[in-house]
Amino acid sequence: MRAVRVLSNGVGPLFKRLRLRKRFIFTLTLALVAFAPARADDDWGRRRIAVDATPLDAFEIGAPSRTRFGALDYVGGLALRAEIHRFGGFSSLAFDQTSGQLISISDHGWWLRAKLVIRDGKPAALTDVEMAPVIGPDGKPVGRTKRFDTESLTLHEGIAFVGLERVHEVLRFDLGRDGLAARGHTIPVPAEAKKLSSNQSLEAICYAAQGPARGTLIAIAERARKGENLPTRGFILMGAHKGAFDLKRHDDFDITDCAFAPNGDLIVLERRFGWFSGLAVRLRKIDPRTIKPDAMLDGIVLMEAGPGTIIDNMEGLAISKNEKGETMLTLISDDNFSMLQRTVLLQFRLREE
């Protein structure tokens, strides 16, 4: 009965969401899940949890002294694990600069909030960790509805915007007022966004707090058109000029997240997977002045990494300032709730050159 419940409530919809190239790994995991013992944490309540964090001191395997990768310096990372089956599937990341807390959201509609401990300038642990169900407009946990596929997140002054891939919606949450108990409220999205593929939809969302695009909220589809390197589609949801734009794709990378840097630059996180080439991750910097309706956006590569590094399925990006005023890029991986993958958090320093 446990296996049947997993299939009907969580794994079944997730299996449909994954593209073919991910399904092989997921199918192996499914076989293990089916014979796993029943877990006691199968309710939908808010809870504090303990997270084990294993340091990842070197980014390149076999080269512990190398720290520079493109325009970034590797600072450190953590492999994260918790004894709760809802922990994982993190496709987005944000920092609350006021409280210093890290906030993420899982594919299955769960908030994660924690304090990222920095020791000797490196990520060392997660403390004060909480998980809570994301509450939809109807007052129900979105994980129990068709809105369960929560893929993207951005945060500004206590207001969170969350992109829902399967239903092509964006929800607004007042976390500053209501905390993790906040109820989401839908905001308008263009009709074109509603026609996107259900599993390659609003994968990235970000808000510009300053710079040329100040006050702009954008959402970007993972891959809006079929074809190896055809541009994807982005939407200006808030700002001086609403509308849609194209974002160039290169080398078969898909868009997985975005964030605006403190200086206003748009940074896009991309991911690629191939059976023979393996996993790869790339970060691109885009001029925010080019974010306009009907524009074609492109940018320069800040960093690209693949086999031989400690990456996993990197899908979440947050940008913040450290105590020295340096720009820090923090990435988190979506483990697809697979026992063959892991949740890793990686932090880089952007070289100001």
N, C-alpha and C positions, 0 to 999 in steps of 0.2 A: 504493500500500500504506500510505503514511503516513496518508492520510485514513481508510482503513478501520480502522487501528489506533486512531486517535483516537475514531472513532465507537464502536468496540466496548469500549474500555477506560475512556473518560471522558465524552465528549460525549453519547453516547446516553443513559446514565442521568441525566445532568444535564438533558437536554432533557425527559425525562419528568417530572422533579421540578418544573420551572418551571411556574407558572400561565400560562394563556393570555395574560394581559396582558403577560408578559415575553417571550413567545416570538418576537414580531416582531423585536425587537432581536437576540435570540440567533440567529435564523435567518440574519440578514444576516452575523453574525459567523462562523457555521458555514461559509458559502460561502468566506470568506477563509481560514479554518483549513484547509479541504480542499486548498487550493493552496499552503499554506505549506511551506517547506522543512523537511526532517526536522531535529529538534533532538537534540543530543547528551546532553541532561540527562534521558534517559528512564528512568533507573534509580531505585531506591528507597533510596538511601543518604543518610545525614546529610551536610550540607555547610554551609560558610560561603559567604555570598553578599554581593555589593555591591548596595546599594540607593541609587538616585538620589532625592534629596528636593528638590523645588521648593517654596520658601516660598509660602504663601497668606496674604498679609498682611491682606487685607480679606475679611470674610465676606459682606457685601452688595455685589454688583457695582455699580460706579459710585458707591459711598459709602464710600471708604476710611477716613474719619474716624469712622464709626459703629461703636461697639463694644458697646453695650448692646442685648441682645435678650431681652426679658422679664426674668426673674430672673437671667439669665446675662450675663457679660461675655466677649466673644470675645477670646481671647488670641493665637491664631495657628493655623496649620495647615500641612500638607505634602501635596503630591501625590507619591505614591510609585511608583517603577518599578524593575523589576529584569530583567536579561536571563536569566531562567529561567522556563519556561512554567508551573511550579508556583506561582509567586508570584501571588497574587490569590485572590478568592473568600472573603475574610475576613469571617466572620459573627459574630465574637465577639472580646472583648478583655479582658485582665486585667493588673494590675500586681503584681509581686512587690515588696512594700514593703521586704523585707529586702535584696534585691540591687539594687533599682531598675530591674529589667528589665521590659520589656513582653513579654507573651505573647499570641499569638493562635493561631487554628486555622482552617484553610481548609475549605471544603465538601467537598474531596476527600481529607481525612484527612492534613493536614500541619501540624505545629507550626511556628510562627514565634516566635523568641525574639530580642530585640534590646535594646540600650540606647538610650533616647530621650534625645538630647542637647538640653538646654535652654540657650539663649543669649539673654541680655538678657530673660529671663523668657518666651521663646517657643520652641516646638518648632523645632529647627534641622536635625536630621539623625537618622538611625538608624545606629548603629555596632555592631560585634560581632554581626552578624546571622547567625543560624543557621536552617536549615530541616531538619526530620527527619520521617520518617513516623510517624504515630500507630499504636502497636502495640496490637492488640486482645487479648482474653482467650486466643485460640488461638495467640498469638505471631506472627501475620501482620499486615502493614500493613492497616489497616481500609480503605484505598483500593482494595484488591484484593478486598474482600468486600462483602457486602450492607450492611455497616455504614458504607459510605463517606461518608454524608451527615452529617458532624460539624458541627452548627449552633450549639451554645452551650457556654460555658465559664465557670467560676468558679474562683477560687484562694484557698486559705486555709492559711497556714503550711505551704506546700510540697505541699499536697494539692490536686489539680485534679479537678473534676467536669466531665464532658463529656456533653452531650445529643446523641443521635443521632436525627435526625428520622425517617428512613425506617423504622427498626426500633423506634422508641419505647423506646429504652434509655438508661440513664445509666451511664457508666463512671467509675471512680475510679482516679486515677493518683497515685503517690507520686513527684512530681517532685523533692521535696526530697532523697530518698534516691537515686533512679535517674536523675534528669535526664530528658532527652528520650527516653532509651531505656526509660523506664518502661512496663510492660505494664498495660493497663487491666483492671479487674475490675468486673463488673456489680454494681450495687446494686439492690435491689427497687424496682419502681415499681408503682403501683396498676393493677389489671386494666383500669380505665376508660381509662388512658393508652394502653393497647395498641390501643384501638379508634379512636384519632384518625386523621384523614386522613394519608396518608403524606407529603404535602408541606406540611402546615400543623400539624405536631406540636410537639415540644419545642424551641421556637425560642429560649427564654430560660431561663437557670438562674443562681441567685445564692445566696450564703451570707451570713448575717448574723453578723458577728464580734462585734458589740456592740449595745447598745440593747435595746428591749423584745422584739425577735425573736431575741435572741442564741442561737446554736446551731441556727438554722433554715435548712434548705436547701429552696428552692422551685424548681419548674420550671413554666413557663407556655407554653401552646400559642399559636402564632401566631394561629390562628382556629379555635376548636373547633366552632363552629356555623355553618351556612350562613345568610347574611343580613347585610345591610349593617352594622347596628350591634348585633347580638346579642352578649352577653357571651362572652368566651373562658373557658377553664378553666385553673386552676392547681392544682398539687399540692404539698403539704407532705411532702417525702420524709424529712426529718430534723428533729427538734425535739421539744418537749414534747408537741405534739398533731399527729399525722399525720392527713392527710385531704385533701379537695379543696375548692376555693373557686372563685368566679366573679370575673372582673375585667371591669368595664364597658369597652366600646369606644364611641368617639364619632367621628362624621364619617368613618367608613369607614377609620380607621387600624388597622393590624395591629401586633401586638406583635413586636418583633425582638430585644430584649435587656432585661436588668434588672441592677441592682447596688444594694447597700446603701451608703448614705453613711456617713461616719465617725460621725455622730450617730445612726445607726440608721434613718434614713428610707429607704424603698424608692423608687428612681427607675426608671421604666420608659421605655424607648426605643421609639418607634413610627414606622412608615413608611407612607406612602400613595402610590399611583401611579394616575394617570388619564391617558387619552390626550389629554384636553383640558386638564386641570388640571396635568399634569406631576407631578414628584416633590415630596414634602413630608416633613418630619421633625418629630417632636414629642417632648418630654420631660415626663413627669408625675411629681409627687411624691405618694407614698401613705403614710398613717400606718401604721407597722409594727404598731401595737396592733390593727389590724383584720385582721391575717393569722391567721385561725382557720378550722377546718373549717366548711363550709357558709356562710361569709360572702360578702357581695357587696362587693368592693373598688372604690374609685374614688379619684380624687385631683385635685389642682390642676395646671394647666398651668404649667410653668416657662418653656418656650420653644417656639415653633412657627415653622418657616421653610419656604419653598417656592421657586418660581421667582424668579429675581433674586438668589439666594444661591448659594454655591459647593458646595452639597451634591451628593452622588451617592446611591447606594442605601445609606443609613446603616443598618448592622445590628449593630455592636458597640459596647458601652459599658463603660468602666472608670472607677472613681472612686478618687481618691487625694488625699493631702495634699502640698502643695509645701513648700519650705523655710521659707516664711513661715507655715505652718500653715493656708493657705487650701485650701478644697475645690475640687478640679479634676475636671472631667468631660471625658473623652477619648473621642472617637467614631471609628470606622473604618468604611469602606464595603466592601461586597461588590460587586466589579465583574463578577460572573458570568462571569469569564474572557472578557469581551467587549472587543473592540477599540474599541467605541463608548462604553465606560464607563472609569472610572479608580478607582484606590485612593487615597482621601483620608483623612487623619488630621486631625481637628479638635479643638481644645482650648478649653474654656470655664472660667471661674471662676464659682462659685456665690456670689451675693451673700448675705451673712449679715445679713439684715434681719429 
